[in-house]
Amino acid sequence: MPRRRYLVAYDIREDRRLRSIAFCMEGYGTRIQYSVFVCDLSEQEAVQMRSDLEIRMKPSEDSVMVIDLGRAGDSTRFLFLGHHERLPSSDAVIV
């Protein structure tokens, strides 16, 4: 099954939950800004990521945005101005 590239950004209101969400996301993708990750995931991994995030967040206060950017490895949808972290390659990442 082909992998898809997702952009995940979050706004978490409490420090403990923020650290938990950040640690969780480090297992799924590459941090490109403080609260923004790029993740190349299979459909099953995307479902698992969503589940992992939902159990860590407080829906009445926190916000997580997941954007499907298309096939994994397609970096043409990104325009960076100034310094930025490198985007992940399309190679598989073993966590």
C-alpha positions in Angstrom: 0.0 0.0 0.0 1.4 3.4 -0.9 2.4 5.9 1.8 0.9 9.3 2.0 2.5 12.5 3.3 0.7 14.4 6.1 1.3 17.8 7.6 0.4 17.7 11.3 0.2 20.9 13.4 -1.0 21.3 16.9 -1.9 23.8 19.6 -1.9 22.2 23.0 -2.9 24.4 26.0 -1.2 22.5 28.9 2.6 21.8 29.1 2.2 18.1 30.2 -0.1 17.3 27.3 2.1 19.3 24.9 5.2 17.2 25.8 3.2 14.0 25.5 1.9 15.0 22.0 5.4 16.1 20.9 6.9 12.9 22.0 4.2 10.9 20.3 4.7 12.8 17.0 8.4 12.2 17.1 7.6 8.5 16.5 5.6 9.3 13.4 7.4 11.9 11.5 9.9 14.7 11.2 9.6 18.0 13.1 9.9 20.9 10.7 8.8 23.6 13.2 8.1 23.6 17.0 4.5 22.2 16.6 4.6 21.1 13.0 5.5 17.6 11.7 5.7 16.0 8.3 4.8 12.3 8.3 5.0 9.7 5.6 2.5 7.1 6.7 0.6 4.0 5.5 -3.2 4.1 5.9 -2.9 1.9 9.0 -0.1 4.1 10.5 -2.3 7.3 9.9 -5.2 5.7 11.8 -2.9 4.7 14.7 -1.4 8.2 14.8 -4.8 9.7 15.1 -5.8 7.3 17.9 -2.5 8.0 19.7 -3.1 11.8 19.5 -6.8 11.6 20.5 -6.0 9.8 23.8 -3.3 12.4 24.7 -5.2 15.6 23.9 -8.2 17.3 25.6 -10.6 18.0 22.8 -12.3 20.9 24.6 -9.0 22.8 24.8 -6.5 21.4 22.3 -6.4 21.4 18.6 -4.6 19.1 16.2 -4.7 19.6 12.4 -3.8 16.8 10.0 -3.5 17.7 6.3 -3.1 15.0 3.6 -0.5 16.3 1.1 -0.7 13.4 -1.3 1.9 10.8 -2.1 4.9 10.4 0.2 8.1 12.1 -1.0 6.3 14.8 -2.9 8.0 18.0 -1.7 6.6 20.3 -4.4 3.8 21.4 -2.1 6.2 23.2 0.2 7.6 26.7 -0.1 10.1 27.7 2.6 11.3 31.2 3.2 14.3 31.5 5.4 15.9 28.7 7.4 14.1 25.4 7.5 14.6 21.8 8.5 15.0 19.3 5.7 11.9 17.4 4.7 12.1 13.6 5.0 13.1 11.6 2.0 10.7 9.1 0.5 12.6 6.2 1.9 11.0 4.1 4.6 11.6 5.1 8.2 11.8 2.3 10.8 10.7 3.4 14.2 
